[in-house]
Amino acid sequence: MNRMKGFLFGTVEKIVLHCAATRVEATMRDHIMPEFNSSIPVSVQPALLGMEYVQVHYSAGLFRSAHADVMVLC
């Protein structure tokens, strides 16, 4: 079922964490990694826009184009 869903709507390609404090990088990565299988890369980058956020990049599917969702962290 997951393969069909990925074919139709795309799958998660990578997750990029943009955070300001370097001491929370490992903690954030440890909280996000268990939710996904180990084949999805999670990287941490410095926040350049003055706010912390997460980008989730998706591949293209039959009914949906490749895109990225952004979630602001408070």
Residue, then its C-alpha position, 0 to 999 in steps of 0.5 A: m500500500n505504501r508503494m502505491k501511495g508513493f507512486l500516486f502522491g510522492t514520498v518524503e525525500k529528505i528533512v532539513l532542520h534549520c535551527a539557531a542553537t547548535r546544542v539542540e541539533a542532536t536532540m531535534r534529530d533524535h526526536i524526528m528520526p524515530e518517526f521515519n525509517s533510516s532511508i530518509p536523510v535528516s540534516v541540520q543547518p543554521a537558521l538564516l532567516g532569524m527563525e527556526y523551521v523544518q523543511v520536508h522535501y517530497s518527490a513527485g508522484l502521479f497526482r502531485s508535483a515535487h514540493a517542500d512543506v515548511m513548518v515553523l518551530c516555536 
